[in-house]
């Protein structure tokens, strides 16, 4: 068996990564004309999803060139990236974090635990993030790969744009039906 026929070359992988990056960057720039800020929220995970999320800031993926930045403050976040099975002890903190975010906002459930695929609901765990927070995008995987995370973030940008039809955040552009 010839491995070059079974697996994509590194050049192909790099081209695919570059294409995904270009699409996400163009989508953000077209809708918002500014960067989007992500607040991560661990609701009882094993931390493997967080390691994959951290890889997005590494030079190979370079999330910042796409216009995404991590923020420690929910008041500055556009997107809530949630990992873990949503333990019941974290209900209040998760709701407070979500409520502190300005609108429009998007919630992304990340990893098998957050989707309810690892821990069933019991007296200690809700089973999935959707039981407590309104989830807009679900990213499967244990853990999800950085490319899956990038694709999910791209979908999240689209969902955020759907929540703001006709609204632009780009300075100098008229708002349809507004005082622009």
C-alpha positions, 0 to 999 in steps of 0.5 A, a space after each residue: 500500500 502506498 501511503 502517499 495515495 491514502 493520506 493528503 500531503 502536507 501541502 494539501 493540508 496547508 492549502 486547506 488550512 489556508 482556505 478555511 482561514 481565508 473564508 473565516 477572515 473574509 466572513 468576519 471582515 464583511 460582517 463586523 469590520 472588527 475583531 471578535 472576542 472569545 470567552 472560554 468557559 470550562 464547566 468540568 472538563 478534563 482539560 484536553 479540549 482546552 489544550 486544543 483551543 490553546 493550539 489555535 493561538 500557536 503560529 501554525 493556526 494563528 487565530 489572531 490573524 483571523 480576527 479572533 481574540 481571547 478575553 478574560 472578561 465576559 463583558 468584552 466577549 462576543 462568543 462563549 466557548 464552553 467545554 465540559 459536561 456542565 456540572 450542576 455546581 457550575 450553574 450559577 457561574 455559567 449563567 452569570 457569565 452568559 448574562 454578563 456578555 453584551 448582545 448579540 452573543 453566541 454560545 459554542 458547545 465544544 467537545 463530546 462532554 459539552 454535547 452530552 456524549 460522555 456523561 449522562 444527566 445525573 444528580 451531579 451533571 446536566 449532561 450537556 451545555 444546552 440544558 443551561 445555556 442556549 447553544 448556537 453551535 455544537 463542535 463534536 470531538 474528543 477532543 475536537 481538532 483545531 481545524 474542527 474548532 476553526 470551522 465551528 468558529 466560522 459557523 458561529 460567525 454566521 450565526 452571529 450575523 444571523 442575529 444582526 440582520 441589516 446591522 453593520 459594525 463597520 464605521 462609515 457604512 449606512 445602516 439600512 432603515 436607520 439614521 446611518 
